[in-house]
Each structure stands twice: as C-alpha cells, then as structure tokens.
C-alpha cells in the first residue's frame, strides 16, 4: 500500500535543503505560502510534494506555519520550536537559514 505520510520523517539533508530554500525565498520578499508552492514545483519526490502541499493547504485554512509543519509529523521538534520562535518574532528567514546550516553540519 501507499506509505502513510506520517511515516515520512525528513532527514538532515532534506531539512537543510528545505530550510535553505525557504530562508532564501522569504528573505527576498516571497510569502511563505508562495515559497512553499515554488518548492513543491521543484521537488521531484512524491512524498516531498505531498508534504509541501499539505503545509500549504493548512496555511490556506489559516493555520500557523508551526502548526502546519507539526501536523505533518515530518519535522523534528527542534525545527518546530525554531519555526515557532521565528513566526512570533517575524524572523522566519533568519531562522530557516540558521536551521539549514545546523542540519548541514549534522
């Protein structure tokens, strides 16, 4: 059968890439939703596309990015906590760039 999306935990490389791309886009003035949609278009993996589109769907429904990402169960707590702080302080771009570097080292 199909792999359940809840089984899809991102690895460090994927988190680093995801965070780096989002950080770059957001810092250049692209909205979070648009950034995620662009990423979805660039993603080759079916699971990756599903993950991104589910986050976009949640955001369209008015959910915060933190909650939308948490709901996918694909991100470690460290990422979620950082995103939560980034949202509250309006520093998502900086947070994503920091996460990208952190997971690149791991």
NORNORTA-V982201 format. One record per backbone hydrogen bond with DSSP energy under -0.5 kcal/mol. NH is the residue of the N-H (numbers start at 1). CO is the residue of the C=O. If there is no record, write none. Layout:
nh:co
NH:CO
NH:CO
This chain:
nh:co
7:4
8:5
9:7
10:74
15:11
16:12
17:13
18:14
19:15
20:16
21:17
22:18
23:19
24:20
25:21
26:22
27:23
28:24
29:26
30:25
35:31
36:32
37:33
38:34
39:35
40:36
41:37
42:38
43:39
49:45
50:46
51:47
52:48
53:49
54:50
55:51
56:52
57:53
58:54
59:55
60:56
61:57
62:59
63:58
68:64
69:65
70:66
71:67
72:68
72:69
73:69
73:70
74:69
79:76
80:76
81:77
82:78
83:79
84:80
85:81
86:82
87:83
88:84
89:85
90:86
91:86
92:86
95:91
96:92
97:93
98:94
99:95
100:96
101:97
102:98
103:99
104:100
105:101
106:102
